[in-house]
């Protein structure tokens, strides 16, 4: 997971070659682990699915939205280890879809966030995505109800 974190960090800093090198390194390690699985009942963090999930965010940060969305299409959320990871996949995909102008598609992904892990839909970063969708397409069916369900209640 360290290589994936380094890849994501490099992408945020617009260091494309470094980001892609670290992501490729993580994928090689994940494939090696797949060939020699350790089955002591522990959850594996580094998997091919995790690598694909990170690639969505990496390529989005690098401005390569087509590649980010291609990785999103390859991802099988059911293969991710936790509900929060499935929610992250939908969140990252929603961001990429908003970046390419597919507001309805982004909203569909936000619904997947809520379905996978309802509390994740209340995170400030996800709420900001919801606000952006509402700003761009307030007419989307179900958006008002979604926004109300995921609003952080006042203290």
C-alpha positions, -999 to 999 in steps of 0.1 A, spaced: 0 0 0 30 23 5 37 23 -32 1 32 -40 1 60 -15 34 73 -30 19 71 -65 -12 91 -54 10 117 -37 32 120 -68 1 124 -89 -12 152 -67 22 169 -72 19 165 -110 48 141 -111 34 117 -137 64 95 -143 69 89 -106 32 83 -100 30 57 -128 63 40 -117 50 36 -81 16 24 -93 32 -1 -116 54 -13 -87 23 -18 -66 6 -38 -93 36 -61 -97 37 -67 -60 -1 -74 -60 3 -99 -88 31 -117 -70 10 -119 -38 -19 -133 -59 4 -161 -71 14 -169 -35 -16 -160 -13 -12 -160 25 -44 -174 40 -40 -168 77 -74 -152 79 -59 -117 75 -74 -92 51 -50 -83 23 -47 -46 17 -27 -47 -15 -48 -63 -43 -52 -58 -80 -85 -42 -71 -69 -17 -48 -44 -9 -75 -72 -2 -100 -90 19 -75 -59 41 -69 -54 44 -107 -87 62 -109 -75 90 -86 -40 90 -99 -50 95 -135 -77 120 -125 -51 141 -107 -28 139 -137 -56 152 -159 -59 119 -179 -96 115 -174 -101 89 -202 -76 66 -184 -91 73 -150 -126 63 -163 -112 33 -181 -98 21 -148 -132 28 -132 -148 5 -158 -123 -22 -151 -129 -21 -113 -151 -47 -97 -162 -30 -65 -173 -63 -50 -136 -74 -50 -126 -45 -28 -121 -54 9 -144 -30 26 -175 -10 21 -155 22 26 -132 12 -3 -162 6 -25 -175 40 -15 -141 55 -23 -142 39 -58 -176 55 -64 -164 89 -50 -133 89 -73 -154 79 -103 -179 107 -95 -151 132 -95 -138 120 -128 -173 121 -143 -179 156 -131 -146 166 -147 -157 153 -181 -191 170 -177 -212 139 -170 -232 153 -140 -259 126 -142 -233 99 -141 -216 116 -112 -249 116 -93 -253 79 -100 -219 73 -85 -228 94 -54 -258 71 -49 -234 41 -50 -214 59 -23 -245 60 -1 -254 24 -9 -219 11 -1 -213 31 31 -240 56 41 -218 76 65 -192 81 37 -218 101 18 -218 126 47 -181 133 45 -173 170 36 -156 160 4 -185 140 -8 -210 166 3 -190 191 -18 -195 168 -48 -232 166 -40 -233 204 -39 -215 207 -72 -240 182 -88 -269 202 -74 -254 234 -87 -250 220 -122 -281 199 -125 -307 208 -98 -333 190 -119 -319 155 -115 -346 131 -102 -338 121 -66 -311 147 -61 -331 167 -35 -339 136 -14 -303 124 -16 -290 157 -5 -313 158 24 -305 123 35 -267 129 33 -267 164 49 -248 165 81 -274 172 109 -268 204 129 -252 199 163 
